[in-house]
Amino acid sequence: MAKGDSPTADAPSASPKPVSVLFVCLGNICRSTMSEGVFHSLSASNPLISTIDSCGTGAYHIGHAPDHRTLSTLRQNGITTYTHKARQFKPQFDFPAFDYILAMDRENLAELAELRRREVEKRGGEEGVGKVMLFGEFGGKKGEEVEDPYYGGRRGFRWRMSRR
């Protein structure tokens, strides 16, 4: 076989494309922010992760810092530099900006799926519209939800952290 006749000689290099991840819960002060903080910590030196963010489907806490129990739990686990201001999910910006949009529970998932359906219809196709999935599908049981610890005590936050 002559030089250059190898079946892989002319194949383009298959470098994986960096991905962007958005974590979504209801208010963007507990579950999604904790997930974002942990994911930042775990993937800080990973060149395959380009952007990490979080937001909420509701507008309850826009501009607020994460719940003090979220920040306390992150600090207790060595994540000390995380900062965030709550924001609401914006379909026109977030769908094209993120490859993976991870919902914390089925209610968030259903709302995001409907918003995605409308965005795909508006754009005339799925290209450039992030994929919506349930966060619990990664490393958890199929269909597992991340329950909202907001109305509970610190124990609910510690349990969420231990599930990472």
C-alpha positions as CSV (number, residue, x, y, z in Angstrom):
1,M,0.0,0.0,0.0
2,A,1.5,3.3,-1.0
3,K,1.8,6.3,1.4
4,G,-1.5,8.0,1.6
5,D,-3.5,4.9,0.6
6,S,-4.4,4.1,4.2
7,P,-8.2,4.2,4.8
8,T,-7.6,6.7,7.6
9,A,-5.0,8.8,5.8
10,D,-7.5,11.2,4.4
11,A,-10.1,11.0,7.2
12,P,-10.6,14.3,9.0
13,S,-9.5,14.4,12.6
14,A,-12.4,13.6,14.8
15,S,-11.8,16.0,17.7
16,P,-14.8,16.0,20.0
17,K,-16.7,19.3,20.0
18,P,-16.9,21.0,23.5
19,V,-20.4,21.0,24.9
20,S,-22.4,23.4,26.9
21,V,-24.7,22.4,29.8
22,L,-27.6,24.3,31.5
23,F,-29.1,23.0,34.7
24,V,-32.8,24.0,35.2
25,C,-35.1,23.9,38.3
26,L,-38.1,26.0,39.3
27,G,-36.5,29.0,41.1
28,N,-32.8,28.7,40.3
29,I,-31.6,29.0,43.9
30,C,-31.4,25.4,45.1
31,R,-31.1,22.4,42.9
32,S,-29.9,23.9,39.6
33,T,-27.4,26.1,41.4
34,M,-26.0,23.3,43.4
35,S,-25.7,21.1,40.3
36,E,-24.0,24.0,38.5
37,G,-21.5,24.5,41.3
38,V,-20.7,20.9,41.6
39,F,-20.3,20.5,37.8
40,H,-18.1,23.5,37.6
41,S,-15.9,22.0,40.3
42,L,-15.8,18.5,38.7
43,S,-15.1,19.8,35.1
44,A,-12.9,22.8,35.7
45,S,-10.0,21.5,33.7
46,N,-12.1,19.6,31.1
47,P,-11.6,21.2,27.7
48,L,-14.7,19.3,26.4
49,I,-17.0,21.5,28.6
50,S,-17.3,25.0,27.2
51,T,-20.1,26.6,29.2
52,I,-22.0,25.7,32.4
53,D,-24.9,27.7,33.7
54,S,-28.2,27.3,35.6
55,C,-31.6,29.0,35.5
56,G,-35.2,28.5,36.6
57,T,-38.5,28.0,34.8
58,G,-40.1,30.5,37.2
59,A,-39.3,34.2,37.8
60,Y,-39.5,33.9,41.6
61,H,-36.0,34.8,42.6
62,I,-34.5,36.7,39.6
63,G,-31.3,38.5,40.6
64,H,-31.0,36.7,44.0
65,A,-28.0,34.7,45.2
66,P,-28.5,30.9,45.7
67,D,-30.3,29.8,48.9
68,H,-27.9,30.1,51.9
69,R,-28.3,26.4,52.5
70,T,-27.1,25.7,49.0
71,L,-24.0,27.8,49.5
72,S,-23.3,26.4,52.9
73,T,-23.6,22.8,51.6
74,L,-21.3,23.6,48.6
75,R,-18.7,25.2,51.0
76,Q,-18.9,22.2,53.3
77,N,-17.9,20.1,50.3
78,G,-14.9,22.3,49.3
79,I,-16.7,24.4,46.7
80,T,-16.0,27.9,48.0
81,T,-15.8,30.2,45.0
82,Y,-19.2,29.6,43.5
83,T,-21.3,32.7,42.8
84,H,-24.6,33.1,40.9
85,K,-27.5,35.4,40.4
86,A,-30.8,33.6,39.7
87,R,-32.3,34.1,36.2
88,Q,-35.3,32.7,34.3
89,F,-35.0,30.4,31.3
90,K,-35.2,32.3,28.0
91,P,-36.1,30.0,25.1
92,Q,-34.8,32.3,22.4
93,F,-31.4,32.6,24.1
94,D,-30.9,29.3,26.0
95,F,-32.0,26.8,23.4
96,P,-29.3,27.9,20.9
97,A,-26.7,28.5,23.5
98,F,-26.7,25.1,25.2
99,D,-26.2,21.6,23.9
100,Y,-27.7,19.9,27.0
101,I,-30.5,21.4,29.1
102,L,-31.0,19.3,32.2
103,A,-34.3,19.5,34.1
104,M,-34.3,18.6,37.8
105,D,-37.8,17.1,37.8
106,R,-40.6,16.0,35.5
107,E,-42.5,19.2,35.9
108,N,-39.5,21.2,34.7
109,L,-38.9,18.6,32.0
110,A,-42.5,18.9,30.7
111,E,-42.3,22.7,30.6
112,L,-39.0,22.7,28.9
113,A,-40.1,20.1,26.4
114,E,-43.1,22.2,25.4
115,L,-40.9,25.3,25.1
116,R,-38.5,23.3,23.0
117,R,-41.3,22.0,20.7
118,R,-42.4,25.6,20.0
119,E,-38.8,26.7,19.4
120,V,-38.2,23.8,16.9
121,E,-41.4,24.7,15.2
122,K,-40.5,28.4,15.0
123,R,-37.0,27.6,13.6
124,G,-38.3,25.0,11.2
125,G,-36.1,22.2,12.6
126,E,-34.0,20.9,15.5
127,E,-30.7,22.3,14.4
128,G,-29.3,24.7,16.9
129,V,-31.8,23.8,19.6
130,G,-30.4,22.2,22.7
131,K,-31.5,18.7,23.9
132,V,-33.7,18.6,26.9
133,M,-33.3,15.8,29.4
134,L,-34.0,14.8,33.0
135,F,-30.8,15.4,35.1
136,G,-31.4,12.2,37.1
137,E,-30.9,10.1,33.9
138,F,-27.1,10.7,34.4
139,G,-25.8,8.3,37.0
140,G,-29.1,7.8,38.6
141,K,-32.0,5.5,38.0
142,K,-34.0,5.9,34.8
143,G,-36.5,8.7,35.4
144,E,-35.1,9.7,38.7
145,E,-36.0,13.3,39.8
146,V,-34.0,15.7,42.0
147,E,-36.6,16.7,44.6
148,D,-36.8,20.3,45.7
149,P,-35.3,20.8,49.2
150,Y,-36.4,24.4,49.4
151,Y,-39.2,23.9,52.0
152,G,-37.2,21.4,54.1
153,G,-34.3,21.8,56.4
154,R,-30.5,21.6,55.8
155,R,-30.8,17.8,55.7
156,G,-32.5,17.9,52.3
157,F,-29.6,20.0,50.9
158,R,-26.9,17.6,52.3
159,W,-28.8,14.6,50.9
160,R,-28.9,16.3,47.4
161,M,-25.2,16.9,47.6
162,S,-24.5,13.3,48.5
163,R,-26.4,12.2,45.4
164,R,-23.9,13.8,43.1
